[in-house]
């Protein structure tokens, strides 16, 4: 990603103007988090995280299947595999490749044809979604609060936690806790500043301890005012990846980090098999209406991912 040196000023905010390759710059992503704006429409402006070629690559790496083996098992040449992976769609070969890699063909084809568009998700009162620039990508963070007590918590920090601080202040929210889905840099970059600014208690899975956060064992429940926060281990992308399930808003919410995306999932950097199993058992068993709040890309729902995610539709 290339970036310019100019600055863009919006109602007192200063942000660096970025030239995106994968994520076209959208002014709405800055304006949407000003205090008087409604945060609901933001997710629809964020592109999905992975293309069909990204998904093929993740599955190959997870299964340790190189291009030569994939070609042999799918009845193709290596050159044909490389052409497919370059973005030139050949449906019969894609079907063969999907079968070899254990991916759902119809869902993968929808991504290849750009016909999969995550359905718009209305954020319930008590949930706000933030999206900030980190190197050559964007990363999500979330603010959850009890509408009755106004007690609140941050989930991950993104690259810049200031929009969350501003939103909390303008809505009279008291941020008492910060929950970390996993400790990859883009999700904890602003943790020290957020702890200092709010005095909040930070929590992280015991499998990924941090010096400025208290460790907990997955399965432990927390409270945000009257809201219960359940914790589920969804390791695979990260050794201590945790999904936070909050059933008490008008629509249940699962903050999953990079365990699952709209139409994809985080790469199985620790264990591909664990990532697949934990996502099936710990996320896709939640109610279909559950909003999936991913670390990257737009919001989606459990019900949608059951039929739209190639990793779970084979």
C-alpha positions in Angstrom: 0.0 0.0 0.0 1.3 3.4 -0.9 0.6 6.5 1.3 0.8 10.2 0.7 2.0 12.8 3.1 -1.0 15.1 2.9 -3.4 15.4 5.7 -7.2 15.4 5.6 -9.0 17.5 8.1 -12.6 16.6 9.0 -14.4 18.6 11.7 -11.3 18.8 13.9 -10.0 15.3 13.1 -6.7 14.9 11.4 -6.0 11.7 9.5 -3.4 10.8 6.9 -4.6 10.5 3.4 -4.0 6.9 2.2 -3.9 5.5 -1.3 -5.3 2.0 -1.1 -4.6 -0.9 -3.5 -7.0 -3.4 -2.0 -9.3 -1.2 -0.1 -10.4 1.9 -2.1 -10.3 5.0 0.2 -13.8 6.0 1.4 -14.4 9.2 3.2 -17.3 7.6 5.0 -15.0 5.5 7.0 -13.7 8.7 8.6 -17.0 10.5 8.9 -18.9 7.6 10.2 -17.2 7.6 13.6 -17.8 11.3 14.4 -19.9 11.4 17.5 -23.1 12.7 15.8 -23.0 10.0 13.1 -25.0 6.8 13.2 -22.5 3.9 13.2 -24.9 1.5 11.6 -24.0 1.9 7.9 -20.3 1.5 8.2 -20.0 -2.3 7.6 -21.5 -2.2 4.1 -18.7 0.1 2.9 -15.9 -2.4 3.9 -14.9 -4.9 1.3 -14.8 -8.6 2.1 -11.4 -9.7 3.3 -10.5 -12.5 0.9 -10.9 -13.3 -2.8 -11.4 -16.8 -4.1 -7.7 -17.0 -4.9 -6.8 -16.0 -1.3 -9.0 -18.9 0.0 -7.4 -21.4 -2.3 -4.0 -20.3 -1.0 -5.1 -20.6 2.6 -6.5 -24.0 2.1 -3.3 -25.1 0.3 -1.1 -23.9 3.1 -3.3 -25.4 5.7 -3.3 -28.8 4.0 0.4 -28.6 2.9 -0.7 -29.1 -0.7 1.6 -27.3 -3.2 0.7 -26.4 -6.7 2.3 -29.6 -8.2 0.2 -31.8 -5.9 -2.9 -29.8 -6.4 -2.5 -30.1 -10.2 -2.0 -33.8 -10.0 -5.0 -34.4 -7.8 -7.3 -32.1 -9.8 -6.3 -33.5 -13.2 -4.7 -30.3 -14.3 -1.3 -28.9 -15.2 0.6 -26.7 -12.9 0.3 -23.9 -15.5 -3.5 -24.2 -15.4 -3.5 -24.1 -11.6 -1.4 -20.9 -11.7 -3.7 -19.3 -14.2 -6.7 -20.1 -12.0 -4.9 -18.7 -9.0 -4.1 -15.5 -10.9 -7.8 -14.8 -11.1 -8.8 -16.2 -14.4 -11.8 -18.3 -13.7 -12.3 -21.7 -15.2 -15.4 -23.3 -13.6 -14.7 -27.0 -14.2 -11.1 -26.7 -12.8 -12.4 -24.6 -9.9 -14.8 -27.4 -9.1 -12.0 -30.0 -9.1 -9.7 -27.8 -7.0 -12.5 -27.1 -4.5 -13.0 -30.9 -4.1 -9.3 -31.5 -3.5 -9.1 -28.7 -0.9 -12.4 -29.5 0.9 -14.0 -26.2 -0.1 -17.6 -25.6 -1.0 -17.7 -25.1 -4.7 -20.9 -23.0 -4.9 -19.7 -20.6 -2.2 -16.2 -20.4 -3.8 -17.8 -19.8 -7.3 -19.9 -17.0 -5.9 -16.7 -15.3 -4.6 -15.0 -15.9 -8.0 -17.9 -14.3 -9.8 -18.1 -11.4 -7.2 -21.7 -12.4 -6.7 -21.4 -12.9 -3.0 -22.3 -9.7 -1.2 -22.7 -10.0 2.6 -26.2 -8.9 3.5 -26.3 -5.6 5.3 -26.3 -6.0 9.1 -28.0 -3.5 11.3 -25.9 -2.9 14.4 -28.2 -3.2 17.5 -28.1 -0.5 20.1 -25.2 -1.4 22.3 -22.8 -2.3 19.5 -20.5 0.1 17.5 -18.1 -1.0 14.8 -14.8 0.9 14.0 -12.4 0.4 11.1 -8.9 1.8 11.0 -5.9 1.6 8.7 -3.0 -0.7 9.6 -0.2 -0.9 7.0 -1.7 -2.2 3.8 -5.1 -3.3 5.2 -7.8 -2.2 7.6 -8.7 -3.7 10.9 -11.9 -3.7 13.0 -12.5 -3.0 16.7 -15.7 -2.9 18.5 -17.4 -1.1 21.4 -20.2 -2.9 23.4 -22.3 -1.3 26.1 -25.2 -2.0 28.3 -27.9 0.5 27.2 -29.3 0.6 30.7 -26.2 1.2 32.8 -24.0 2.8 30.1 -21.2 0.5 31.2 -19.0 -0.4 28.2 -16.1 -2.4 26.9 -13.7 -2.2 24.0 -13.0 -5.4 22.0 -9.5 -5.1 20.4 -8.0 -1.7 19.7 -7.5 -1.5 16.0 -4.6 0.7 14.8 -6.1 3.8 16.4 -8.4 3.7 19.4 -9.2 7.4 19.3 -12.5 7.0 17.4 -13.7 4.6 20.1 -12.7 7.0 22.9 -14.5 9.8 21.2 -17.6 7.7 20.6 -17.7 6.6 24.3 -17.2 10.1 25.5 -19.9 11.6 23.3 -22.4 8.9 24.3 -21.7 9.0 28.1 -20.3 5.5 28.2 -18.1 4.3 31.0 -15.4 1.9 29.5 -14.4 -0.4 32.3 -12.9 -3.4 30.4 -10.9 -4.1 27.2 -11.1 -7.6 25.7 -8.5 -8.9 23.3 -9.5 -11.6 20.7 -5.8 -12.4 20.0 -2.5 -10.7 20.3 -1.5 -10.0 16.7 -0.2 -6.5 16.4 -3.0 -5.0 14.5 -5.5 -6.0 17.2 -3.5 -4.6 20.2 -1.5 -1.7 18.7 -3.3 0.9 20.8 -3.8 -1.1 24.0 -1.5 0.9 26.2 -3.1 4.2 25.3 -6.6 2.9 25.8 -5.8 1.5 29.2 -4.2 4.8 30.2 -7.1 6.9 28.8 -9.9 4.9 30.4 -8.4 3.1 33.4 -10.1 0.0 32.0 -9.0 -3.5 33.0 -7.6 -5.4 30.0 -8.2 -9.2 29.5 -6.5 -11.6 27.3 -6.5 -15.4 26.9 -4.0 -17.2 29.1 -2.4 -18.8 26.0 -1.2 -15.4 24.8 -0.3 -13.4 27.9 0.4 -9.7 27.7 2.3 -7.6 30.3 -0.5 -5.0 30.5 -3.5 -7.4 30.6 -4.8 -10.0 33.0 -5.0 -13.6 31.6 -8.2 -15.6 31.8 -9.1 -19.2 30.9 -11.6 -19.6 28.0 -15.0 -20.6 29.4 -15.0 -17.8 31.9 -17.9 -15.4 31.8 -17.7 -11.6 32.2 -20.3 -8.8 32.8 -20.6 -5.5 31.0 -23.3 -4.0 33.3 -26.2 -6.3 32.8 -24.8 -8.0 29.7 -23.1 -11.4 30.0 -20.0 -12.0 27.9 -19.3 -15.7 27.3 -15.8 -16.8 26.1 -15.0 -19.6 23.7 -11.6 -20.8 22.6 -11.3 -20.5 18.8 -7.7 -21.1 18.3 -6.1 -22.1 15.0 -5.3 -18.7 13.5 -3.8 -17.7 16.8 -2.9 -20.0 19.7 -5.1 -18.0 22.1 -7.8 -16.9 19.8 -11.1 -16.2 21.7 -14.6 -15.6 20.5 -16.7 -13.4 22.9 -20.4 -14.1 22.7 -22.9 -11.5 24.0 -26.5 -12.8 23.8 -28.1 -9.9 25.7 -28.6 -7.2 23.1 -31.6 -7.2 20.7 -29.6 -9.4 18.4 -26.8 -11.8 19.7 -23.3 -10.8 18.9 -20.1 -12.8 18.5 -16.8 -10.9 18.4 -14.5 -13.5 16.8 -11.3 -11.7 15.9 -9.7 -13.4 12.8 -11.2 -16.8 13.5 -13.8 -16.2 10.8 -14.6 -13.5 8.1 -17.5 -12.9 5.9 -16.9 -15.6 3.2 -13.6 -16.8 4.6 -11.5 -17.2 7.8 -8.1 -16.3 9.1 -5.3 -18.5 7.9 -4.6 -21.6 10.1 -1.2 -20.1 11.1 -1.1 -22.3 14.3 -3.3 -25.2 13.2 -5.6 -25.3 10.1 -7.4 -28.3 11.5 -8.1 -26.6 14.8 -9.3 -23.5 13.1 -11.8 -25.4 11.0 -13.0 -27.5 14.0 -13.2 -24.6 16.4 -15.1 -22.4 14.0 -17.6 -25.2 13.3 -18.1 -26.1 16.9 -17.8 -22.7 18.7 -19.1 -20.2 16.2 -21.4 -21.9 13.7 -23.3 -23.6 16.5 -24.5 -20.2 17.7 -28.0 -19.0 16.8 -28.3 -18.1 13.1 -29.2 -14.5 13.9 -25.9 -14.0 15.7 -23.9 -11.1 14.3 -20.3 -12.1 13.5 -18.0 -9.2 14.2 -14.7 -10.1 12.5 -11.3 -8.6 12.8 -11.3 -7.7 9.1 -14.0 -7.1 6.6 -17.8 -6.4 7.0 -20.2 -7.8 9.6 -22.1 -11.0 8.7 -24.2 -13.5 10.5 -23.9 -17.1 11.6 -26.8 -18.1 9.3 -25.2 -16.5 6.3 -21.8 -18.1 6.8 -23.4 -21.6 7.0 -24.1 -21.3 3.2 -21.7 -18.5 2.0 -18.4 -19.6 3.5 -16.4 -22.0 1.3 -14.5 -23.4 4.3 -17.7 -24.7 5.9 -20.0 -25.6 2.9 -18.2 -28.5 1.3 
